[in-house]
Amino acid sequence: MLVRKKEALAEVVLKETGGLGVDCVLETCSGDESPEFTKHDIVTVLAAGGRWVTTQQNLQLDPPHSHLLFLKGATMSFLFPSVWLLSSSQIGRYRRERPLPFCKSTAG
């Protein structure tokens, strides 16, 4: 669901989800761009057990927002650019070309 800046995020999302909120908010912000929506908007639209993923460095939550995340059982995580290299689809890149040979056990 895409929401334009001019629309109220919480109003649109809660209306579309029947008041339940969304399971995941992926907030991407690069460079000096200011976030499109406030922290309050994002925390408000999260469902119980929801997840907020952000690329904002040095993001600080105010105590009321932290408390609301806690009450909803929601989580927040930071997505840094190198995480794509750590994903399971990229693991094969870093494995050895040849498998290491098995050693015979001398224990008997």
Summary of the structure (lengths in Angstrom):
residues: 108
radius of gyration: 20.9
end to end distance: 63.4
largest distance: 74.6
contacts: 212
relative contact order: 0.14
helix: 33%
strand: 18%
